[in-house]
Amino acid sequence: MNEFFALMKSELAVTAIIFLLLFIKISKGMKNELMLSLIQLLLLINLALGFFFNKEGNLFGDMFHTNSLIAFQKNILNLGVYLISLLFTDWFRKSKYLAEFFMLMLSALLGMFLMISSGNLLIFYLSLELASIPVAAMANFDLDKKRSSEGAMKMIFSSAFSSGILLFGISLIYGTTGTISFSEISHQLDLESKIQILAFIFLVAAFAFKLSVVPFHLWAADVYEGAPIAATAFLSVISKGAIAFIFITALYKVFQPLQEVWYDMLVILAIATMVIGNLFALRQQNIKRFLAFSSIAQVGFILVGTSSNDNSGITSVVYFLLIYVFSNLAAFGVAAVISENAGKENIDDYKGLYKTNPFLGWMLALALFSLAGIPPTAGFFGKFFLLTAGGSKGSYLFITIAAVNLIVSLYYYLRVIRAMFMDKNDTPIKKIQINSSAMLGLIICGVAIVLTGLMSWIYDYINALM
């Protein structure tokens, strides 16, 4: 029994928070201010708990497993959720359904934890659905906006479609191997089996939908724009990070015998994702759509690191996603403060932002510098390690294309920075009074963007978890 609690402490802690919020909601309830403070405290305790009492082991006949690396991946997601609770305080305080939103968010987080620890295809599928369905409800939380309902509907349809593809792939894998266990599937795979390769293609397509990899990305921009910005940030950072964690584990541990097939697939998907993501980001005016296509391009770089097929690939991806949490949430946090207080979401509205709101201007600039991979921000080191890992295969054309896309991305990130610091605006955004929680969240992200890259021991620590 003690082993059960030790191995599943992350899942049990999140479940306990969900039930506590449910009990508070069905009783007399609580004012939003007090409720939000309680939630932030609980999430902080949950984050701290993730650093202690971590054990390696299996449960339920190897259906659930955990180790130090998996615990660290889960805590990256815990960190992201805690920062979301801080950064989007203005929106949370106005929401009529604060407890319900966090119950949905934590239910999705619970699904992600189970997905990362899953040991067979059935648990993986059920966990993926638990991680997806609540997010669709979160996307529809701006009930008075048609775009929110439209975005949620598109997400439901795309999720249903990808789930169907995934189930078909799982059925083919089971039919040809006779097992759904991850540890046994790898021994039954055969590179000469066309039907197994077809099944693998279906599984990769389902992952690509969840990661918004080109050409499976068409739902992302509309959902990001229509959803409340807190839900958009969760979808862009936490959901995408969890899928990336399980995707690289599945490729390296389960589908290793098909490495010749999936390497070629990753190269094609990575190039298409980087190019299309960058080209569409160039022409965006809405800040949320801009960050949507920016996120799509970032996934392309994650696929570059994933293609290495060695420990450097896992280390570089986990390290980059840690940096990505701080960088992307900082950008969304600034956008949320401006949207909630000034009602502005277009990039043109950001002209002259530095003169009236220097703190917000610098924080957004720092986040965009990191996303662009400009030194000495952490994003530079993150992308450097991804490209180094991807280059271990000796495909210099592939790495050259990735480097060119890195340069292209500089243009649209610097376009926003130029608007804030150099362009004139006759009606600039007025001085915004930032609440203390959002200020704390932005400061944490800003400090982490600078220090995470300079503290090389973090990369070494992740590498030592292998």
Secondary structure in CASP SS format (residue, H / E / C, confidence):
PFRMAT SS
TARGET T0000
AUTHOR 0000-0000-0000
METHOD secondary structure of the structure
MODEL  1
M C 1.00
N H 1.00
E H 1.00
F H 1.00
F H 1.00
A H 1.00
L H 1.00
M C 1.00
K H 1.00
S H 1.00
E H 1.00
L H 1.00
A H 1.00
V H 1.00
T H 1.00
A H 1.00
I H 1.00
I H 1.00
F H 1.00
L H 1.00
L H 1.00
L H 1.00
F H 1.00
I H 1.00
K H 1.00
I H 1.00
S C 1.00
K C 1.00
G C 1.00
M C 1.00
K C 1.00
N H 1.00
E H 1.00
L H 1.00
M H 1.00
L H 1.00
S H 1.00
L H 1.00
I H 1.00
Q H 1.00
L H 1.00
L H 1.00
L H 1.00
L H 1.00
I H 1.00
N H 1.00
L H 1.00
A H 1.00
L H 1.00
G C 1.00
F C 1.00
F C 1.00
F C 1.00
N C 1.00
K C 1.00
E C 1.00
G E 1.00
N E 1.00
L E 1.00
F C 1.00
G C 1.00
D C 1.00
M C 1.00
F E 1.00
H E 1.00
T E 1.00
N C 1.00
S H 1.00
L H 1.00
I H 1.00
A H 1.00
F H 1.00
Q H 1.00
K H 1.00
N H 1.00
I H 1.00
L H 1.00
N H 1.00
L H 1.00
G H 1.00
V H 1.00
Y H 1.00
L H 1.00
I H 1.00
S H 1.00
L H 1.00
L H 1.00
F C 1.00
T H 1.00
D H 1.00
W H 1.00
F H 1.00
R H 1.00
K H 1.00
S C 1.00
K C 1.00
Y C 1.00
L H 1.00
A H 1.00
E H 1.00
F H 1.00
F H 1.00
M H 1.00
L H 1.00
M H 1.00
L H 1.00
S H 1.00
A H 1.00
L H 1.00
L H 1.00
G H 1.00
M H 1.00
F H 1.00
L H 1.00
M H 1.00
I H 1.00
S C 1.00
S E 1.00
G C 1.00
N E 1.00
L H 1.00
L H 1.00
I H 1.00
F H 1.00
Y H 1.00
L H 1.00
S H 1.00
L H 1.00
E H 1.00
L H 1.00
A H 1.00
S H 1.00
I H 1.00
P H 1.00
V H 1.00
A H 1.00
A H 1.00
M H 1.00
A H 1.00
N C 1.00
F C 1.00
D C 1.00
L C 1.00
D C 1.00
K C 1.00
K H 1.00
R H 1.00
S H 1.00
S H 1.00
E H 1.00
G H 1.00
A H 1.00
M H 1.00
K H 1.00
M H 1.00
I H 1.00
F H 1.00
S H 1.00
S H 1.00
A H 1.00
F H 1.00
S H 1.00
S H 1.00
G H 1.00
I H 1.00
L H 1.00
L H 1.00
F H 1.00
G H 1.00
I H 1.00
S H 1.00
L H 1.00
I H 1.00
Y H 1.00
G H 1.00
T H 1.00
T H 1.00
G C 1.00
T C 1.00
I C 1.00
S E 1.00
F H 1.00
S H 1.00
E H 1.00
I H 1.00
S H 1.00
H H 1.00
Q H 1.00
L C 1.00
D C 1.00
L C 1.00
E C 1.00
S C 1.00
K H 1.00
I H 1.00
Q H 1.00
I H 1.00
L H 1.00
A H 1.00
F H 1.00
I H 1.00
F H 1.00
L H 1.00
V H 1.00
A H 1.00
A H 1.00
F H 1.00
A H 1.00
F H 1.00
K H 1.00
L H 1.00
S C 1.00
V C 1.00
V C 1.00
P C 1.00
F C 1.00
H C 1.00
L C 1.00
W C 1.00
A H 1.00
A H 1.00
D H 1.00
V H 1.00
Y H 1.00
E H 1.00
G H 1.00
A C 1.00
P C 1.00
I H 1.00
A H 1.00
A H 1.00
T H 1.00
A H 1.00
F H 1.00
L H 1.00
S H 1.00
V H 1.00
I H 1.00
S H 1.00
K H 1.00
G H 1.00
A H 1.00
I H 1.00
A H 1.00
F H 1.00
I H 1.00
F H 1.00
I H 1.00
T H 1.00
A H 1.00
L H 1.00
Y H 1.00
K H 1.00
V H 1.00
F C 1.00
Q H 1.00
P H 1.00
L H 1.00
Q H 1.00
E H 1.00
V H 1.00
W H 1.00
Y H 1.00
D H 1.00
M H 1.00
L H 1.00
V H 1.00
I H 1.00
L H 1.00
A H 1.00
I H 1.00
A H 1.00
T H 1.00
M H 1.00
V H 1.00
I H 1.00
G H 1.00
N H 1.00
L H 1.00
F H 1.00
A H 1.00
L H 1.00
R C 1.00
Q C 1.00
Q C 1.00
N E 1.00
I H 1.00
K H 1.00
R H 1.00
F H 1.00
L H 1.00
A H 1.00
F H 1.00
S H 1.00
S H 1.00
I H 1.00
A H 1.00
Q H 1.00
V H 1.00
G H 1.00
F H 1.00
I H 1.00
L H 1.00
V H 1.00
G H 1.00
T H 1.00
S C 1.00
S C 1.00
N C 1.00
D C 1.00
N H 1.00
S H 1.00
G H 1.00
I H 1.00
T H 1.00
S H 1.00
V H 1.00
V H 1.00
Y H 1.00
F H 1.00
L H 1.00
L H 1.00
I H 1.00
Y H 1.00
V H 1.00
F H 1.00
S H 1.00
N H 1.00
L H 1.00
A H 1.00
A H 1.00
F H 1.00
G H 1.00
V H 1.00
A H 1.00
A H 1.00
V H 1.00
I H 1.00
S H 1.00
E H 1.00
N H 1.00
A H 1.00
G C 1.00
K C 1.00
E C 1.00
N E 1.00
I H 1.00
D H 1.00
D H 1.00
Y H 1.00
K C 1.00
G C 1.00
L H 1.00
Y H 1.00
K H 1.00
T H 1.00
N C 1.00
P H 1.00
F H 1.00
L H 1.00
G H 1.00
W H 1.00
M H 1.00
L H 1.00
A H 1.00
L H 1.00
A H 1.00
L H 1.00
F H 1.00
S H 1.00
L H 1.00
A H 1.00
G C 1.00
I C 1.00
P C 1.00
P C 1.00
T C 1.00
A H 1.00
G H 1.00
F H 1.00
F H 1.00
G H 1.00
K H 1.00
F H 1.00
F H 1.00
L H 1.00
L H 1.00
T H 1.00
A H 1.00
G H 1.00
G H 1.00
S H 1.00
K H 1.00
G C 1.00
S C 1.00
Y H 1.00
L H 1.00
F H 1.00
I H 1.00
T H 1.00
I H 1.00
A H 1.00
A H 1.00
V H 1.00
N H 1.00
L H 1.00
I H 1.00
V H 1.00
S H 1.00
L H 1.00
Y H 1.00
Y H 1.00
Y H 1.00
L H 1.00
R H 1.00
V H 1.00
I H 1.00
R H 1.00
A H 1.00
M H 1.00
F H 1.00
M C 1.00
D C 1.00
K C 1.00
N C 1.00
D C 1.00
T C 1.00
P C 1.00
I C 1.00
K C 1.00
K C 1.00
I C 1.00
Q C 1.00
I C 1.00
N C 1.00
S H 1.00
S H 1.00
A H 1.00
M H 1.00
L H 1.00
G H 1.00
L H 1.00
I H 1.00
I H 1.00
C H 1.00
G H 1.00
V H 1.00
A H 1.00
I H 1.00
V H 1.00
L H 1.00
T H 1.00
G H 1.00
L H 1.00
M C 1.00
S C 1.00
W H 1.00
I H 1.00
Y H 1.00
D H 1.00
Y H 1.00
I H 1.00
N H 1.00
A H 1.00
L C 1.00
M C 1.00
END
